[in-house]
Amino acid sequence: MIGHESKQTGLASIYDVSRILEERKKGKDLTYEQQLALEHASKLVKEGERPKKIKSELEKLGILSERSVIKLLEIMPKNTVLLKQVIMQEGKVFSEEELAKILAITKG
């Protein structure tokens, strides 16, 4: 919201986003952007345990920040080009082997 101070800052997983928006929806109508975010989050949450498993596997690699893991869960890249775009915020160069491992996990 423009002109309002943020109460919290930090990273939110897709599960957090879904839960927060569902709670807000009970109290008032969501904005267009919030509704789109809720629809996207709901699709991923409906997949059940798969995103949790993917998150766990990505964290076990120990080469990605929490921010990148969350972003990978949102986008679920299926090719190396998209994967590189998502993780370039890490500020380091990944080997082809590391990229292949990450891609294998996100492809499931």
Gaussian input, Z-matrix of N, CA and C with variables (Angstrom, degrees):
# hf/3-21g

backbone

0 1
 N
 C     1     B1
 C     2     B2     1     A1
 N     3     B3     2     A2     1     D1
 C     4     B4     3     A3     2     D2
 C     5     B5     4     A4     3     D3
 N     6     B6     5     A5     4     D4
 C     7     B7     6     A6     5     D5
 C     8     B8     7     A7     6     D6
 N     9     B9     8     A8     7     D7
 C    10    B10     9     A9     8     D8
 C    11    B11    10    A10     9     D9
 N    12    B12    11    A11    10    D10
 C    13    B13    12    A12    11    D11
 C    14    B14    13    A13    12    D12
 N    15    B15    14    A14    13    D13
 C    16    B16    15    A15    14    D14
 C    17    B17    16    A16    15    D15
 N    18    B18    17    A17    16    D16
 C    19    B19    18    A18    17    D17
 C    20    B20    19    A19    18    D18
 N    21    B21    20    A20    19    D19
 C    22    B22    21    A21    20    D20
 C    23    B23    22    A22    21    D21
 N    24    B24    23    A23    22    D22
 C    25    B25    24    A24    23    D23
 C    26    B26    25    A25    24    D24
 N    27    B27    26    A26    25    D25
 C    28    B28    27    A27    26    D26
 C    29    B29    28    A28    27    D27
 N    30    B30    29    A29    28    D28
 C    31    B31    30    A30    29    D29
 C    32    B32    31    A31    30    D30
 N    33    B33    32    A32    31    D31
 C    34    B34    33    A33    32    D32
 C    35    B35    34    A34    33    D33
 N    36    B36    35    A35    34    D34
 C    37    B37    36    A36    35    D35
 C    38    B38    37    A37    36    D36
 N    39    B39    38    A38    37    D37
 C    40    B40    39    A39    38    D38
 C    41    B41    40    A40    39    D39
 N    42    B42    41    A41    40    D40
 C    43    B43    42    A42    41    D41
 C    44    B44    43    A43    42    D42
 N    45    B45    44    A44    43    D43
 C    46    B46    45    A45    44    D44
 C    47    B47    46    A46    45    D45
 N    48    B48    47    A47    46    D46
 C    49    B49    48    A48    47    D47
 C    50    B50    49    A49    48    D48
 N    51    B51    50    A50    49    D49
 C    52    B52    51    A51    50    D50
 C    53    B53    52    A52    51    D51
 N    54    B54    53    A53    52    D52
 C    55    B55    54    A54    53    D53
 C    56    B56    55    A55    54    D54
 N    57    B57    56    A56    55    D55
 C    58    B58    57    A57    56    D56
 C    59    B59    58    A58    57    D57
 N    60    B60    59    A59    58    D58
 C    61    B61    60    A60    59    D59
 C    62    B62    61    A61    60    D60
 N    63    B63    62    A62    61    D61
 C    64    B64    63    A63    62    D62
 C    65    B65    64    A64    63    D63
 N    66    B66    65    A65    64    D64
 C    67    B67    66    A66    65    D65
 C    68    B68    67    A67    66    D66
 N    69    B69    68    A68    67    D67
 C    70    B70    69    A69    68    D68
 C    71    B71    70    A70    69    D69
 N    72    B72    71    A71    70    D70
 C    73    B73    72    A72    71    D71
 C    74    B74    73    A73    72    D72
 N    75    B75    74    A74    73    D73
 C    76    B76    75    A75    74    D74
 C    77    B77    76    A76    75    D75
 N    78    B78    77    A77    76    D76
 C    79    B79    78    A78    77    D77
 C    80    B80    79    A79    78    D78
 N    81    B81    80    A80    79    D79
 C    82    B82    81    A81    80    D80
 C    83    B83    82    A82    81    D81
 N    84    B84    83    A83    82    D82
 C    85    B85    84    A84    83    D83
 C    86    B86    85    A85    84    D84
 N    87    B87    86    A86    85    D85
 C    88    B88    87    A87    86    D86
 C    89    B89    88    A88    87    D87
 N    90    B90    89    A89    88    D88
 C    91    B91    90    A90    89    D89
 C    92    B92    91    A91    90    D90
 N    93    B93    92    A92    91    D91
 C    94    B94    93    A93    92    D92
 C    95    B95    94    A94    93    D93
 N    96    B96    95    A95    94    D94
 C    97    B97    96    A96    95    D95
 C    98    B98    97    A97    96    D96
 N    99    B99    98    A98    97    D97
 C   100   B100    99    A99    98    D98
 C   101   B101   100   A100    99    D99
 N   102   B102   101   A101   100   D100
 C   103   B103   102   A102   101   D101
 C   104   B104   103   A103   102   D102
 N   105   B105   104   A104   103   D103
 C   106   B106   105   A105   104   D104
 C   107   B107   106   A106   105   D105
 N   108   B108   107   A107   106   D106
 C   109   B109   108   A108   107   D107
 C   110   B110   109   A109   108   D108
 N   111   B111   110   A110   109   D109
 C   112   B112   111   A111   110   D110
 C   113   B113   112   A112   111   D111
 N   114   B114   113   A113   112   D112
 C   115   B115   114   A114   113   D113
 C   116   B116   115   A115   114   D114
 N   117   B117   116   A116   115   D115
 C   118   B118   117   A117   116   D116
 C   119   B119   118   A118   117   D117
 N   120   B120   119   A119   118   D118
 C   121   B121   120   A120   119   D119
 C   122   B122   121   A121   120   D120
 N   123   B123   122   A122   121   D121
 C   124   B124   123   A123   122   D122
 C   125   B125   124   A124   123   D123
 N   126   B126   125   A125   124   D124
 C   127   B127   126   A126   125   D125
 C   128   B128   127   A127   126   D126
 N   129   B129   128   A128   127   D127
 C   130   B130   129   A129   128   D128
 C   131   B131   130   A130   129   D129
 N   132   B132   131   A131   130   D130
 C   133   B133   132   A132   131   D131
 C   134   B134   133   A133   132   D132
 N   135   B135   134   A134   133   D133
 C   136   B136   135   A135   134   D134
 C   137   B137   136   A136   135   D135
 N   138   B138   137   A137   136   D136
 C   139   B139   138   A138   137   D137
 C   140   B140   139   A139   138   D138
 N   141   B141   140   A140   139   D139
 C   142   B142   141   A141   140   D140
 C   143   B143   142   A142   141   D141
 N   144   B144   143   A143   142   D142
 C   145   B145   144   A144   143   D143
 C   146   B146   145   A145   144   D144
 N   147   B147   146   A146   145   D145
 C   148   B148   147   A147   146   D146
 C   149   B149   148   A148   147   D147
 N   150   B150   149   A149   148   D148
 C   151   B151   150   A150   149   D149
 C   152   B152   151   A151   150   D150
 N   153   B153   152   A152   151   D151
 C   154   B154   153   A153   152   D152
 C   155   B155   154   A154   153   D153
 N   156   B156   155   A155   154   D154
 C   157   B157   156   A156   155   D155
 C   158   B158   157   A157   156   D156
 N   159   B159   158   A158   157   D157
 C   160   B160   159   A159   158   D158
 C   161   B161   160   A160   159   D159
 N   162   B162   161   A161   160   D160
 C   163   B163   162   A162   161   D161
 C   164   B164   163   A163   162   D162
 N   165   B165   164   A164   163   D163
 C   166   B166   165   A165   164   D164
 C   167   B167   166   A166   165   D165
 N   168   B168   167   A167   166   D166
 C   169   B169   168   A168   167   D167
 C   170   B170   169   A169   168   D168
 N   171   B171   170   A170   169   D169
 C   172   B172   171   A171   170   D170
 C   173   B173   172   A172   171   D171
 N   174   B174   173   A173   172   D172
 C   175   B175   174   A174   173   D173
 C   176   B176   175   A175   174   D174
 N   177   B177   176   A176   175   D175
 C   178   B178   177   A177   176   D176
 C   179   B179   178   A178   177   D177
 N   180   B180   179   A179   178   D178
 C   181   B181   180   A180   179   D179
 C   182   B182   181   A181   180   D180
 N   183   B183   182   A182   181   D181
 C   184   B184   183   A183   182   D182
 C   185   B185   184   A184   183   D183
 N   186   B186   185   A185   184   D184
 C   187   B187   186   A186   185   D185
 C   188   B188   187   A187   186   D186
 N   189   B189   188   A188   187   D187
 C   190   B190   189   A189   188   D188
 C   191   B191   190   A190   189   D189
 N   192   B192   191   A191   190   D190
 C   193   B193   192   A192   191   D191
 C   194   B194   193   A193   192   D192
 N   195   B195   194   A194   193   D193
 C   196   B196   195   A195   194   D194
 C   197   B197   196   A196   195   D195
 N   198   B198   197   A197   196   D196
 C   199   B199   198   A198   197   D197
 C   200   B200   199   A199   198   D198
 N   201   B201   200   A200   199   D199
 C   202   B202   201   A201   200   D200
 C   203   B203   202   A202   201   D201
 N   204   B204   203   A203   202   D202
 C   205   B205   204   A204   203   D203
 C   206   B206   205   A205   204   D204
 N   207   B207   206   A206   205   D205
 C   208   B208   207   A207   206   D206
 C   209   B209   208   A208   207   D207
 N   210   B210   209   A209   208   D208
 C   211   B211   210   A210   209   D209
 C   212   B212   211   A211   210   D210
 N   213   B213   212   A212   211   D211
 C   214   B214   213   A213   212   D212
 C   215   B215   214   A214   213   D213
 N   216   B216   215   A215   214   D214
 C   217   B217   216   A216   215   D215
 C   218   B218   217   A217   216   D216
 N   219   B219   218   A218   217   D217
 C   220   B220   219   A219   218   D218
 C   221   B221   220   A220   219   D219
 N   222   B222   221   A221   220   D220
 C   223   B223   222   A222   221   D221
 C   224   B224   223   A223   222   D222
 N   225   B225   224   A224   223   D223
 C   226   B226   225   A225   224   D224
 C   227   B227   226   A226   225   D225
 N   228   B228   227   A227   226   D226
 C   229   B229   228   A228   227   D227
 C   230   B230   229   A229   228   D228
 N   231   B231   230   A230   229   D229
 C   232   B232   231   A231   230   D230
 C   233   B233   232   A232   231   D231
 N   234   B234   233   A233   232   D232
 C   235   B235   234   A234   233   D233
 C   236   B236   235   A235   234   D234
 N   237   B237   236   A236   235   D235
 C   238   B238   237   A237   236   D236
 C   239   B239   238   A238   237   D237
 N   240   B240   239   A239   238   D238
 C   241   B241   240   A240   239   D239
 C   242   B242   241   A241   240   D240
 N   243   B243   242   A242   241   D241
 C   244   B244   243   A243   242   D242
 C   245   B245   244   A244   243   D243
 N   246   B246   245   A245   244   D244
 C   247   B247   246   A246   245   D245
 C   248   B248   247   A247   246   D246
 N   249   B249   248   A248   247   D247
 C   250   B250   249   A249   248   D248
 C   251   B251   250   A250   249   D249
 N   252   B252   251   A251   250   D250
 C   253   B253   252   A252   251   D251
 C   254   B254   253   A253   252   D252
 N   255   B255   254   A254   253   D253
 C   256   B256   255   A255   254   D254
 C   257   B257   256   A256   255   D255
 N   258   B258   257   A257   256   D256
 C   259   B259   258   A258   257   D257
 C   260   B260   259   A259   258   D258
 N   261   B261   260   A260   259   D259
 C   262   B262   261   A261   260   D260
 C   263   B263   262   A262   261   D261
 N   264   B264   263   A263   262   D262
 C   265   B265   264   A264   263   D263
 C   266   B266   265   A265   264   D264
 N   267   B267   266   A266   265   D265
 C   268   B268   267   A267   266   D266
 C   269   B269   268   A268   267   D267
 N   270   B270   269   A269   268   D268
 C   271   B271   270   A270   269   D269
 C   272   B272   271   A271   270   D270
 N   273   B273   272   A272   271   D271
 C   274   B274   273   A273   272   D272
 C   275   B275   274   A274   273   D273
 N   276   B276   275   A275   274   D274
 C   277   B277   276   A276   275   D275
 C   278   B278   277   A277   276   D276
 N   279   B279   278   A278   277   D277
 C   280   B280   279   A279   278   D278
 C   281   B281   280   A280   279   D279
 N   282   B282   281   A281   280   D280
 C   283   B283   282   A282   281   D281
 C   284   B284   283   A283   282   D282
 N   285   B285   284   A284   283   D283
 C   286   B286   285   A285   284   D284
 C   287   B287   286   A286   285   D285
 N   288   B288   287   A287   286   D286
 C   289   B289   288   A288   287   D287
 C   290   B290   289   A289   288   D288
 N   291   B291   290   A290   289   D289
 C   292   B292   291   A291   290   D290
 C   293   B293   292   A292   291   D291
 N   294   B294   293   A293   292   D292
 C   295   B295   294   A294   293   D293
 C   296   B296   295   A295   294   D294
 N   297   B297   296   A296   295   D295
 C   298   B298   297   A297   296   D296
 C   299   B299   298   A298   297   D297
 N   300   B300   299   A299   298   D298
 C   301   B301   300   A300   299   D299
 C   302   B302   301   A301   300   D300
 N   303   B303   302   A302   301   D301
 C   304   B304   303   A303   302   D302
 C   305   B305   304   A304   303   D303
 N   306   B306   305   A305   304   D304
 C   307   B307   306   A306   305   D305
 C   308   B308   307   A307   306   D306
 N   309   B309   308   A308   307   D307
 C   310   B310   309   A309   308   D308
 C   311   B311   310   A310   309   D309
 N   312   B312   311   A311   310   D310
 C   313   B313   312   A312   311   D311
 C   314   B314   313   A313   312   D312
 N   315   B315   314   A314   313   D313
 C   316   B316   315   A315   314   D314
 C   317   B317   316   A316   315   D315
 N   318   B318   317   A317   316   D316
 C   319   B319   318   A318   317   D317
 C   320   B320   319   A319   318   D318
 N   321   B321   320   A320   319   D319
 C   322   B322   321   A321   320   D320
 C   323   B323   322   A322   321   D321

   B1=1.4342
   B2=1.5207
   B3=1.2689
   B4=1.4476
   B5=1.5262
   B6=1.3162
   B7=1.4469
   B8=1.5138
   B9=1.3096
   B10=1.4524
   B11=1.5180
   B12=1.3124
   B13=1.4522
   B14=1.5248
   B15=1.3006
   B16=1.4586
   B17=1.5202
   B18=1.3388
   B19=1.4571
   B20=1.5169
   B21=1.3315
   B22=1.4494
   B23=1.5162
   B24=1.3077
   B25=1.4482
   B26=1.5134
   B27=1.3003
   B28=1.4512
   B29=1.5129
   B30=1.2998
   B31=1.4504
   B32=1.5223
   B33=1.3085
   B34=1.4580
   B35=1.5184
   B36=1.3111
   B37=1.4590
   B38=1.5216
   B39=1.3020
   B40=1.4573
   B41=1.5291
   B42=1.3281
   B43=1.4678
   B44=1.5230
   B45=1.3365
   B46=1.4623
   B47=1.5220
   B48=1.3172
   B49=1.4646
   B50=1.5184
   B51=1.3164
   B52=1.4560
   B53=1.5247
   B54=1.3133
   B55=1.4720
   B56=1.5310
   B57=1.3254
   B58=1.4670
   B59=1.5248
   B60=1.3247
   B61=1.4658
   B62=1.5289
   B63=1.3326
   B64=1.4714
   B65=1.5306
   B66=1.3370
   B67=1.4639
   B68=1.5262
   B69=1.3337
   B70=1.4703
   B71=1.5203
   B72=1.3197
   B73=1.4634
   B74=1.5224
   B75=1.3385
   B76=1.4696
   B77=1.5164
   B78=1.3344
   B79=1.4555
   B80=1.5169
   B81=1.3240
   B82=1.4673
   B83=1.5233
   B84=1.3234
   B85=1.4581
   B86=1.5205
   B87=1.3206
   B88=1.4549
   B89=1.5200
   B90=1.3437
   B91=1.4560
   B92=1.5309
   B93=1.3102
   B94=1.4630
   B95=1.5245
   B96=1.3316
   B97=1.4610
   B98=1.5222
   B99=1.3274
   B100=1.4618
   B101=1.5176
   B102=1.3340
   B103=1.4602
   B104=1.5292
   B105=1.3300
   B106=1.4633
   B107=1.5281
   B108=1.3234
   B109=1.4660
   B110=1.5228
   B111=1.3263
   B112=1.4593
   B113=1.5237
   B114=1.3154
   B115=1.4621
   B116=1.5255
   B117=1.3159
   B118=1.4689
   B119=1.5262
   B120=1.3176
   B121=1.4652
   B122=1.5246
   B123=1.3058
   B124=1.4709
   B125=1.5194
   B126=1.3297
   B127=1.4705
   B128=1.5226
   B129=1.3228
   B130=1.4599
   B131=1.5268
   B132=1.3183
   B133=1.4603
   B134=1.5315
   B135=1.3197
   B136=1.4693
   B137=1.5262
   B138=1.3206
   B139=1.4579
   B140=1.5239
   B141=1.3271
   B142=1.4609
   B143=1.5067
   B144=1.3051
   B145=1.4585
   B146=1.5247
   B147=1.3074
   B148=1.4595
   B149=1.5314
   B150=1.3443
   B151=1.4685
   B152=1.5315
   B153=1.3231
   B154=1.4670
   B155=1.5266
   B156=1.3200
   B157=1.4606
   B158=1.5289
   B159=1.3245
   B160=1.4586
   B161=1.5300
   B162=1.3285
   B163=1.4609
   B164=1.5224
   B165=1.3072
   B166=1.4630
   B167=1.5275
   B168=1.3268
   B169=1.4615
   B170=1.5351
   B171=1.3236
   B172=1.4645
   B173=1.5332
   B174=1.3233
   B175=1.4621
   B176=1.5235
   B177=1.3299
   B178=1.4669
   B179=1.5240
   B180=1.3248
   B181=1.4675
   B182=1.5266
   B183=1.3258
   B184=1.4539
   B185=1.5170
   B186=1.3161
   B187=1.4633
   B188=1.5301
   B189=1.3381
   B190=1.4524
   B191=1.5270
   B192=1.3325
   B193=1.4610
   B194=1.5321
   B195=1.3122
   B196=1.4714
   B197=1.5285
   B198=1.3211
   B199=1.4706
   B200=1.5324
   B201=1.3148
   B202=1.4673
   B203=1.5171
   B204=1.3220
   B205=1.4691
   B206=1.5233
   B207=1.3181
   B208=1.4694
   B209=1.5232
   B210=1.3269
   B211=1.4617
   B212=1.5263
   B213=1.3287
   B214=1.4632
   B215=1.5282
   B216=1.3302
   B217=1.4616
   B218=1.5196
   B219=1.3166
   B220=1.4614
   B221=1.5275
   B222=1.3213
   B223=1.4674
   B224=1.5246
   B225=1.3378
   B226=1.4625
   B227=1.5308
   B228=1.3395
   B229=1.4669
   B230=1.5270
   B231=1.3162
   B232=1.4629
   B233=1.5255
   B234=1.3433
   B235=1.4622
   B236=1.5256
   B237=1.3084
   B238=1.4566
   B239=1.5260
   B240=1.3140
   B241=1.4616
   B242=1.5274
   B243=1.3207
   B244=1.4560
   B245=1.5309
   B246=1.3121
   B247=1.4653
   B248=1.5254
   B249=1.3208
   B250=1.4677
   B251=1.5233
   B252=1.3281
   B253=1.4649
   B254=1.5282
   B255=1.3078
   B256=1.4603
   B257=1.5262
   B258=1.3194
   B259=1.4635
   B260=1.5257
   B261=1.3259
   B262=1.4546
   B263=1.5229
   B264=1.3092
   B265=1.4687
   B266=1.5266
   B267=1.3255
   B268=1.4573
   B269=1.5227
   B270=1.3252
   B271=1.4553
   B272=1.5178
   B273=1.3178
   B274=1.4583
   B275=1.5228
   B276=1.3029
   B277=1.4566
   B278=1.5266
   B279=1.3132
   B280=1.4580
   B281=1.5221
   B282=1.3093
   B283=1.4609
   B284=1.5277
   B285=1.3147
   B286=1.4666
   B287=1.5327
   B288=1.3216
   B289=1.4705
   B290=1.5371
   B291=1.3253
   B292=1.4665
   B293=1.5250
   B294=1.3296
   B295=1.4620
   B296=1.5228
   B297=1.3261
   B298=1.4627
   B299=1.5287
   B300=1.3300
   B301=1.4633
   B302=1.5285
   B303=1.3288
   B304=1.4621
   B305=1.5234
   B306=1.3199
   B307=1.4619
   B308=1.5245
   B309=1.3016
   B310=1.4640
   B311=1.5258
   B312=1.3222
   B313=1.4613
   B314=1.5152
   B315=1.3363
   B316=1.4656
   B317=1.5230
   B318=1.3153
   B319=1.4664
   B320=1.5215
   B321=1.3322
   B322=1.4730
   B323=1.4552
   A1=108.72
   A2=116.23
   A3=121.68
   A4=108.93
   A5=115.20
   A6=119.76
   A7=114.63
   A8=117.73
   A9=120.49
   A10=109.70
   A11=114.87
   A12=119.69
   A13=109.54
   A14=116.04
   A15=121.26
   A16=109.83
   A17=115.69
   A18=120.56
   A19=111.08
   A20=116.39
   A21=121.47
   A22=109.18
   A23=113.93
   A24=118.56
   A25=107.28
   A26=115.94
   A27=120.38
   A28=110.19
   A29=114.70
   A30=120.63
   A31=110.17
   A32=115.40
   A33=120.97
   A34=108.24
   A35=115.88
   A36=119.52
   A37=108.71
   A38=115.45
   A39=120.61
   A40=111.06
   A41=116.34
   A42=120.75
   A43=110.72
   A44=116.51
   A45=120.92
   A46=110.34
   A47=116.06
   A48=121.07
   A49=110.48
   A50=116.67
   A51=121.08
   A52=111.12
   A53=116.78
   A54=121.64
   A55=111.02
   A56=116.60
   A57=121.07
   A58=111.27
   A59=116.45
   A60=119.60
   A61=112.07
   A62=117.46
   A63=119.93
   A64=110.29
   A65=116.64
   A66=120.70
   A67=110.96
   A68=116.57
   A69=120.58
   A70=111.64
   A71=115.82
   A72=120.94
   A73=111.20
   A74=116.78
   A75=121.06
   A76=111.65
   A77=116.96
   A78=121.39
   A79=114.71
   A80=116.56
   A81=119.92
   A82=109.60
   A83=115.05
   A84=119.64
   A85=109.96
   A86=115.03
   A87=120.64
   A88=109.81
   A89=115.88
   A90=119.45
   A91=108.08
   A92=115.83
   A93=120.52
   A94=110.89
   A95=116.54
   A96=121.36
   A97=111.55
   A98=116.22
   A99=120.06
   A100=110.97
   A101=116.97
   A102=120.72
   A103=110.90
   A104=116.76
   A105=120.55
   A106=110.85
   A107=116.69
   A108=120.89
   A109=110.50
   A110=117.65
   A111=121.55
   A112=111.34
   A113=117.71
   A114=121.05
   A115=110.75
   A116=116.68
   A117=120.90
   A118=110.43
   A119=116.62
   A120=120.68
   A121=110.69
   A122=117.04
   A123=120.96
   A124=111.59
   A125=116.54
   A126=120.07
   A127=110.88
   A128=116.29
   A129=120.22
   A130=111.54
   A131=117.01
   A132=120.45
   A133=110.35
   A134=117.03
   A135=121.09
   A136=112.00
   A137=116.58
   A138=120.00
   A139=111.81
   A140=116.51
   A141=120.34
   A142=114.60
   A143=115.68
   A144=122.15
   A145=113.69
   A146=118.90
   A147=121.19
   A148=113.09
   A149=119.55
   A150=118.39
   A151=113.24
   A152=117.24
   A153=119.82
   A154=110.44
   A155=115.81
   A156=120.60
   A157=110.17
   A158=116.46
   A159=121.49
   A160=109.77
   A161=117.14
   A162=120.72
   A163=110.55
   A164=116.13
   A165=120.78
   A166=111.43
   A167=116.46
   A168=120.91
   A169=111.73
   A170=116.78
   A171=120.11
   A172=110.86
   A173=116.45
   A174=120.16
   A175=111.37
   A176=117.43
   A177=121.48
   A178=112.19
   A179=117.09
   A180=120.07
   A181=110.77
   A182=116.29
   A183=120.83
   A184=115.37
   A185=117.94
   A186=120.34
   A187=113.00
   A188=116.48
   A189=120.53
   A190=110.97
   A191=115.74
   A192=120.53
   A193=108.59
   A194=115.09
   A195=120.23
   A196=110.50
   A197=116.02
   A198=121.05
   A199=110.70
   A200=117.09
   A201=120.35
   A202=111.67
   A203=116.93
   A204=120.16
   A205=109.95
   A206=116.98
   A207=120.98
   A208=110.29
   A209=117.18
   A210=120.75
   A211=110.97
   A212=116.96
   A213=120.72
   A214=110.97
   A215=117.06
   A216=120.27
   A217=111.77
   A218=116.47
   A219=120.28
   A220=111.53
   A221=115.96
   A222=120.47
   A223=112.87
   A224=117.19
   A225=123.08
   A226=110.96
   A227=116.91
   A228=120.23
   A229=112.66
   A230=114.96
   A231=121.28
   A232=112.24
   A233=116.83
   A234=119.49
   A235=110.02
   A236=115.87
   A237=122.27
   A238=112.57
   A239=117.55
   A240=120.74
   A241=110.25
   A242=116.97
   A243=121.16
   A244=111.03
   A245=116.36
   A246=120.85
   A247=110.66
   A248=116.99
   A249=120.99
   A250=111.31
   A251=117.50
   A252=120.84
   A253=111.10
   A254=116.03
   A255=120.34
   A256=111.51
   A257=117.41
   A258=119.78
   A259=114.21
   A260=118.20
   A261=118.96
   A262=111.94
   A263=118.01
   A264=121.23
   A265=112.10
   A266=117.10
   A267=121.04
   A268=111.52
   A269=116.66
   A270=120.61
   A271=113.77
   A272=116.43
   A273=119.41
   A274=109.07
   A275=115.11
   A276=120.90
   A277=108.39
   A278=115.17
   A279=121.10
   A280=109.40
   A281=115.80
   A282=119.94
   A283=109.08
   A284=115.18
   A285=119.67
   A286=110.46
   A287=116.02
   A288=120.97
   A289=110.83
   A290=116.56
   A291=120.67
   A292=110.85
   A293=116.49
   A294=120.44
   A295=110.73
   A296=116.40
   A297=120.38
   A298=111.09
   A299=116.76
   A300=120.52
   A301=111.12
   A302=116.01
   A303=120.57
   A304=110.43
   A305=116.17
   A306=121.17
   A307=111.33
   A308=117.49
   A309=120.69
   A310=111.18
   A311=116.22
   A312=120.40
   A313=111.45
   A314=117.68
   A315=119.81
   A316=113.06
   A317=116.82
   A318=119.65
   A319=111.08
   A320=115.11
   A321=121.18
   A322=110.71
   D1=131.88
   D2=-178.57
   D3=-71.75
   D4=131.56
   D5=176.45
   D6=87.42
   D7=1.52
   D8=178.07
   D9=-112.69
   D10=143.42
   D11=179.37
   D12=-81.47
   D13=141.81
   D14=179.15
   D15=-71.93
   D16=135.09
   D17=178.39
   D18=-80.26
   D19=-35.08
   D20=-178.64
   D21=-137.66
   D22=150.19
   D23=171.79
   D24=-131.13
   D25=154.07
   D26=179.89
   D27=143.32
   D28=-176.16
   D29=-178.04
   D30=-91.40
   D31=144.92
   D32=177.74
   D33=-127.39
   D34=127.95
   D35=177.14
   D36=-74.19
   D37=168.84
   D38=-180.00
   D39=-62.87
   D40=-30.22
   D41=176.86
   D42=-68.34
   D43=-40.94
   D44=177.49
   D45=-63.38
   D46=-44.74
   D47=-179.97
   D48=-59.66
   D49=-46.92
   D50=-179.99
   D51=-60.44
   D52=-46.14
   D53=-178.61
   D54=-64.20
   D55=-46.08
   D56=-178.72
   D57=-62.69
   D58=-46.09
   D59=-178.57
   D60=-68.62
   D61=-34.63
   D62=175.83
   D63=-63.21
   D64=-40.24
   D65=178.16
   D66=-65.43
   D67=-43.16
   D68=179.28
   D69=-64.82
   D70=-34.62
   D71=-179.00
   D72=-63.75
   D73=-32.06
   D74=178.69
   D75=-66.49
   D76=-35.16
   D77=-175.54
   D78=-86.83
   D79=-32.99
   D80=-177.10
   D81=-160.17
   D82=168.40
   D83=177.85
   D84=-69.41
   D85=142.34
   D86=177.71
   D87=-84.01
   D88=152.40
   D89=173.35
   D90=-70.94
   D91=168.71
   D92=179.40
   D93=-57.30
   D94=-45.82
   D95=-179.11
   D96=-63.84
   D97=-40.76
   D98=178.70
   D99=-65.40
   D100=-38.74
   D101=178.81
   D102=-63.73
   D103=-42.89
   D104=177.11
   D105=-62.48
   D106=-43.03
   D107=178.90
   D108=-62.96
   D109=-40.62
   D110=178.49
   D111=-64.18
   D112=-42.77
   D113=178.63
   D114=-61.80
   D115=-44.54
   D116=179.33
   D117=-64.06
   D118=-46.94
   D119=-179.16
   D120=-63.18
   D121=-40.41
   D122=-178.63
   D123=-62.71
   D124=-38.21
   D125=178.06
   D126=-60.72
   D127=-43.88
   D128=-178.89
   D129=-70.99
   D130=-38.29
   D131=-179.17
   D132=-67.42
   D133=-33.09
   D134=179.86
   D135=-64.48
   D136=-20.69
   D137=179.95
   D138=-69.56
   D139=-7.17
   D140=174.60
   D141=76.12
   D142=-127.39
   D143=-172.87
   D144=-78.51
   D145=-16.49
   D146=-175.88
   D147=-56.09
   D148=-50.50
   D149=179.01
   D150=-62.35
   D151=-34.91
   D152=178.08
   D153=-65.41
   D154=-39.89
   D155=179.37
   D156=-66.05
   D157=-43.24
   D158=179.53
   D159=-62.58
   D160=-44.72
   D161=178.89
   D162=-59.31
   D163=-45.07
   D164=179.63
   D165=-60.64
   D166=-44.75
   D167=-179.19
   D168=-65.83
   D169=-39.35
   D170=178.38
   D171=-66.12
   D172=-40.14
   D173=178.81
   D174=-66.28
   D175=-34.83
   D176=179.40
   D177=-64.38
   D178=-27.59
   D179=178.46
   D180=-61.62
   D181=-33.74
   D182=177.91
   D183=71.31
   D184=19.05
   D185=-177.94
   D186=-116.66
   D187=-2.66
   D188=-177.06
   D189=-119.95
   D190=148.11
   D191=174.76
   D192=-76.79
   D193=164.39
   D194=177.78
   D195=-59.66
   D196=-39.08
   D197=179.58
   D198=-59.76
   D199=-44.60
   D200=-179.66
   D201=-67.68
   D202=-38.40
   D203=178.40
   D204=-61.42
   D205=-45.30
   D206=179.67
   D207=-63.92
   D208=-42.10
   D209=179.51
   D210=-64.25
   D211=-40.29
   D212=177.94
   D213=-63.29
   D214=-36.76
   D215=177.49
   D216=-66.03
   D217=-35.31
   D218=179.54
   D219=-70.22
   D220=-41.20
   D221=-172.09
   D222=-94.12
   D223=-35.48
   D224=-178.82
   D225=50.58
   D226=64.42
   D227=-177.52
   D228=-60.10
   D229=142.43
   D230=-179.48
   D231=-109.51
   D232=-4.50
   D233=178.49
   D234=-141.36
   D235=163.73
   D236=-174.77
   D237=-65.57
   D238=-35.76
   D239=-178.70
   D240=-61.16
   D241=-49.53
   D242=179.58
   D243=-65.94
   D244=-40.05
   D245=177.71
   D246=-57.79
   D247=-47.41
   D248=-179.87
   D249=-61.51
   D250=-37.04
   D251=178.90
   D252=-65.51
   D253=-38.07
   D254=-178.91
   D255=-70.49
   D256=-42.19
   D257=-173.24
   D258=-95.04
   D259=2.73
   D260=-179.18
   D261=-65.63
   D262=-18.99
   D263=176.93
   D264=-66.76
   D265=-13.95
   D266=178.49
   D267=-65.51
   D268=-25.91
   D269=177.97
   D270=74.67
   D271=23.70
   D272=176.14
   D273=-141.02
   D274=163.08
   D275=-179.33
   D276=-96.13
   D277=128.36
   D278=178.64
   D279=-97.36
   D280=143.58
   D281=176.84
   D282=-72.57
   D283=162.36
   D284=177.87
   D285=-61.29
   D286=-33.85
   D287=178.65
   D288=-64.99
   D289=-43.93
   D290=178.67
   D291=-64.64
   D292=-43.07
   D293=178.06
   D294=-61.27
   D295=-41.24
   D296=179.89
   D297=-63.98
   D298=-39.25
   D299=178.50
   D300=-64.37
   D301=-46.13
   D302=179.55
   D303=-61.79
   D304=-45.80
   D305=-179.23
   D306=-63.82
   D307=-39.40
   D308=178.17
   D309=-61.79
   D310=-36.93
   D311=178.67
   D312=-70.13
   D313=-45.78
   D314=-177.31
   D315=-71.85
   D316=-27.84
   D317=176.75
   D318=-72.84
   D319=-28.14
   D320=178.53
   D321=67.54

